Amino acid sequence: MPGLVLNFIVGWFSFMLVMQAINYSAQNFSMQRFIIQSIIYIAVFIVIYLIHQMRTKRRKTA
């Protein structure tokens, strides 16, 4: 569980940094920015979920 929390925190900070970069580079395209934010948010969530699943599977088999 602490590993999942750490992954979430790291992923969230990375997500926020990317959001800031997109906000600065695409200030005039709000719809495009919203779509990119949604895609990145979903991707970060999937990556964190997959890492958590891999770790739980490793614990069960070991």
MODELLER restraints for C-alpha pairs under 7 A, 6 or more apart:
rsr = mdl.restraints
at = mdl.atoms
rsr.add(forms.Gaussian(group=physical.xy_distance, feature=features.Distance(at['CA:4:A'], at['CA:52:A']), mean=6.07, stdev=0.5))
rsr.add(forms.Gaussian(group=physical.xy_distance, feature=features.Distance(at['CA:7:A'], at['CA:48:A']), mean=6.40, stdev=0.5))
rsr.add(forms.Gaussian(group=physical.xy_distance, feature=features.Distance(at['CA:8:A'], at['CA:48:A']), mean=6.52, stdev=0.5))
rsr.add(forms.Gaussian(group=physical.xy_distance, feature=features.Distance(at['CA:11:A'], at['CA:44:A']), mean=6.41, stdev=0.5))
rsr.add(forms.Gaussian(group=physical.xy_distance, feature=features.Distance(at['CA:19:A'], at['CA:37:A']), mean=6.71, stdev=0.5))
rsr.add(forms.Gaussian(group=physical.xy_distance, feature=features.Distance(at['CA:22:A'], at['CA:33:A']), mean=6.84, stdev=0.5))
rsr.add(forms.Gaussian(group=physical.xy_distance, feature=features.Distance(at['CA:26:A'], at['CA:33:A']), mean=6.59, stdev=0.5))
